[in-house]
Amino acid sequence: MDKKVDWKPGTLIYPLPAVMVSCGASPEEYNILTISWTGTICTDPPMCYISVRPERHSYEIIKKNMSFVINLTTFDLGYATDWCGVKSGRNFNKFKEMNLTPVMSEKVAAPYIAESPVNIECKVVEIKKLGSHDMFMAEVVGVKVSDKFIEPKSGALNLKRTMPLAYLHGKYYAVGELLGKFGFSVEKQKKKK
C-alpha cells in the first residue's frame, strides 16, 4: 500500500472542463471569462454553476444581467481559451482580439461564442458567497450544438470529435481514449449462442 503524505486542504478535484463563459446584454459589455470552476448540480431542472472571483470584470456583468453562456472549448480554441483567462475585459474586447463571433442568445441576456461546439445558456437563480469565489447557480434554459458534431444516424453528440480541453492542476490536456461506457465494468456480458 502506498504511503500517504498530508497536504494542506486544497482543490485537487481534477480534471475539470476548461470553458469560456460569455456575458453581457449588449455589444459594449460583451465579455469572455475563462474558468474551470464549473459543473452540473441538478438534472431536473437542468442546472449548473460557475464560480467567479468578485474582482473579475465579468462578475458585475453576470450579476447585473443574471445570465451567462458556458461555451465548451476545444483544441482549436486553446489559444483563445488561455488568452481570455489571463487578459481582462476592462482592457480588451476579447471577442475582437481573439476573432471570435458573438451571437446574442435567444433565451438569456448574453452572447454565445459561434466557434464553440456547445453553448449552454444559463439563467442565474442564486448567487452564493463562498470566500475567494461566489457561486452563480443557474438553470440551463437552452443548449446549442454545432451540427458537424452530431452523428447522422443516431443524432448523438460526438463530443470527443470536438477535441475538448480539460484543465488539470494548472495545465490544459486533451481528452484521452475511450475506456468504456457508464456501467461497463459491472454490466453483465451477453452470452454468445
Backbone torsions as a table, in degrees:
resi	resn	phi	psi	omega
1	MET	NA	138.4	178.8
2	ASP	-67.5	144.4	173.0
3	LYS	-78.6	134.8	179.6
4	LYS	-93.4	140.4	178.3
5	VAL	-110.8	128.7	178.9
6	ASP	-76.0	129.7	173.6
7	TRP	-116.2	161.4	175.2
8	LYS	-67.5	151.8	179.6
9	PRO	-56.4	137.5	-179.2
10	GLY	-163.1	178.1	-177.0
11	THR	-95.2	89.8	-179.1
12	LEU	-113.2	28.9	175.9
13	ILE	-89.2	98.0	-176.7
14	TYR	-133.5	160.7	-3.5
15	PRO	-77.2	164.0	178.0
16	LEU	-125.9	157.0	174.1
17	PRO	-72.3	141.5	169.7
18	ALA	-95.4	119.6	-177.4
19	VAL	-127.8	155.1	171.2
20	MET	-106.3	121.5	178.8
21	VAL	-98.7	123.7	178.1
22	SER	-105.2	148.7	-176.9
23	CYS	-152.2	167.9	177.7
24	GLY	117.0	129.5	-177.6
25	ALA	-86.0	-15.7	-179.5
26	SER	-142.4	156.5	-175.7
27	PRO	-53.4	-33.4	-178.9
28	GLU	-69.9	-18.1	177.4
29	GLU	-112.8	3.9	177.4
30	TYR	-54.3	138.2	177.4
31	ASN	-153.2	162.3	177.4
32	ILE	-128.3	132.8	179.1
33	LEU	-124.5	126.0	177.1
34	THR	-91.4	128.3	178.7
35	ILE	-143.2	163.2	171.2
36	SER	-123.9	-11.8	177.7
37	TRP	-80.4	81.9	-177.7
38	THR	-152.2	157.7	178.0
39	GLY	173.9	177.5	178.8
40	THR	-86.3	139.0	177.1
41	ILE	-125.2	-11.6	179.6
42	CYS	-161.7	147.7	178.5
43	THR	-94.2	-41.4	-176.0
44	ASP	-135.3	100.3	4.3
45	PRO	-75.3	158.0	178.3
46	PRO	-66.4	124.8	-178.4
47	MET	-138.3	150.9	176.3
48	CYS	-143.4	-177.7	179.1
49	TYR	-145.4	159.0	164.2
50	ILE	-132.9	146.9	174.2
51	SER	-114.7	129.0	-172.8
52	VAL	-131.7	138.4	173.4
53	ARG	-70.0	134.8	-179.0
54	PRO	-59.4	-24.2	-179.5
55	GLU	-80.4	-8.1	178.9
56	ARG	-70.5	144.3	-178.2
57	HIS	-57.2	-39.8	-177.6
58	SER	-69.9	-22.0	-175.3
59	TYR	-53.7	-53.5	-177.0
60	GLU	-67.7	-33.1	178.2
61	ILE	-64.4	-46.7	179.4
62	ILE	-65.5	-43.1	-179.4
63	LYS	-62.7	-40.5	-179.4
64	LYS	-67.5	-45.3	-175.2
65	ASN	-90.3	-13.6	180.0
66	MET	53.2	39.1	177.3
67	SER	-159.3	158.3	177.6
68	PHE	-163.4	169.3	175.6
69	VAL	-126.5	129.0	173.0
70	ILE	-90.4	119.8	-179.8
71	ASN	-109.3	116.4	179.5
72	LEU	-67.8	145.0	-176.2
73	THR	-105.2	165.0	-175.8
74	THR	-139.2	172.3	174.7
75	PHE	-54.7	-44.9	-178.9
76	ASP	-65.2	-26.4	178.9
77	LEU	-95.3	9.8	-175.8
78	GLY	-57.1	-47.1	-179.3
79	TYR	-63.0	-46.6	179.4
80	ALA	-62.5	-39.6	178.8
81	THR	-59.2	-48.0	-179.1
82	ASP	-68.2	-45.6	-177.9
83	TRP	-60.7	-44.3	-179.5
84	CYS	-68.3	-17.5	177.4
85	GLY	-84.9	-22.0	-176.8
86	VAL	-109.2	-10.8	178.2
87	LYS	-106.7	149.3	-178.0
88	SER	-97.9	139.8	174.2
89	GLY	-67.5	-11.3	173.6
90	ARG	-67.1	-29.6	-173.8
91	ASN	-109.8	-16.3	-174.5
92	PHE	-138.6	147.8	167.0
93	ASN	-89.3	100.0	-171.5
94	LYS	-66.3	-35.3	176.8
95	PHE	-60.1	-47.3	-178.1
96	LYS	-67.5	-47.0	-177.2
97	GLU	-61.2	-36.2	-177.1
98	MET	-99.4	6.2	178.9
99	ASN	55.1	43.9	177.5
100	LEU	-102.9	150.7	-175.2
101	THR	-103.4	114.8	174.7
102	PRO	-83.0	133.1	175.1
103	VAL	-126.1	121.2	-177.6
104	MET	-64.2	129.1	178.8
105	SER	-66.5	153.7	177.6
106	GLU	-85.5	-22.8	-171.8
107	LYS	-112.0	-13.0	179.2
108	VAL	-136.5	161.1	179.0
109	ALA	-87.3	66.7	178.8
110	ALA	-163.9	149.3	176.8
111	PRO	-85.4	156.7	168.5
112	TYR	-106.5	163.3	179.9
113	ILE	-93.8	113.9	-175.3
114	ALA	-58.7	-33.6	-176.6
115	GLU	-75.9	-12.2	178.2
116	SER	-77.8	140.5	-178.9
117	PRO	-72.2	-25.4	-179.0
118	VAL	-139.4	129.5	179.6
119	ASN	-122.7	123.2	-175.7
120	ILE	-112.1	109.0	-176.1
121	GLU	-84.7	126.9	-170.9
122	CYS	-128.2	135.6	173.4
123	LYS	-108.3	123.6	-178.6
124	VAL	-68.6	130.5	177.3
125	VAL	-110.9	-19.6	179.7
126	GLU	-161.6	143.1	173.8
127	ILE	-115.6	121.3	-177.5
128	LYS	-112.2	120.1	176.5
129	LYS	-75.4	127.6	-175.4
130	LEU	-117.1	-32.3	-172.5
131	GLY	152.5	-112.0	178.8
132	SER	-66.1	-27.3	-178.4
133	HIS	-125.9	154.9	168.9
134	ASP	-109.4	140.2	-179.7
135	MET	-95.5	124.7	173.8
136	PHE	-96.7	103.7	177.2
137	MET	-88.1	132.5	-171.3
138	ALA	-140.6	149.7	172.6
139	GLU	-89.1	135.2	175.8
140	VAL	-79.9	117.9	-176.9
141	VAL	-110.1	-6.7	178.1
142	GLY	-167.6	149.3	176.1
143	VAL	-136.9	130.7	175.6
144	LYS	-114.8	135.8	-178.2
145	VAL	-129.3	131.7	176.9
146	SER	-64.4	126.9	-175.1
147	ASP	-63.6	-22.1	-179.3
148	LYS	-70.0	-10.9	178.3
149	PHE	-106.4	9.2	177.9
150	ILE	-98.5	127.8	179.8
151	GLU	-68.5	127.0	-175.4
152	PRO	-60.6	-40.9	-175.6
153	LYS	-76.5	-45.3	-173.7
154	SER	-94.4	-22.2	-174.9
155	GLY	77.2	6.6	-178.8
156	ALA	-80.5	150.7	175.0
157	LEU	-79.0	125.8	175.4
158	ASN	-98.2	80.2	-175.8
159	LEU	-64.8	-31.4	179.9
160	LYS	-60.9	-35.7	178.9
161	ARG	-63.2	-21.2	178.1
162	THR	-74.2	-13.5	-175.1
163	MET	56.8	61.0	-176.3
164	PRO	-65.3	150.5	176.5
165	LEU	-91.0	143.3	172.5
166	ALA	-121.6	146.6	-179.8
167	TYR	-105.4	127.1	-176.9
168	LEU	-135.2	96.7	174.4
169	HIS	50.6	54.0	175.1
170	GLY	91.6	2.6	-178.6
171	LYS	-133.9	154.1	176.9
172	TYR	-98.2	141.5	178.6
173	TYR	-135.9	157.5	171.8
174	ALA	-86.9	154.6	176.8
175	VAL	-73.5	139.1	-174.6
176	GLY	-85.3	-159.9	-175.1
177	GLU	-75.0	155.7	177.5
178	LEU	-71.2	128.5	178.6
179	LEU	-101.2	-24.9	-178.4
180	GLY	158.0	171.0	177.2
181	LYS	-91.7	167.8	179.8
182	PHE	-55.1	127.3	178.7
183	GLY	86.1	3.9	-174.7
184	PHE	-62.5	-30.6	-174.3
185	SER	-77.2	-17.7	-179.4
186	VAL	-116.5	-0.1	-179.4
187	GLU	-68.4	139.2	177.9
188	LYS	-69.5	134.9	177.7
189	GLN	-77.9	135.0	177.0
190	LYS	-74.1	134.9	179.4
191	LYS	-79.8	134.9	177.0
192	LYS	-80.6	138.8	179.9
193	LYS	-92.8	NA	NA
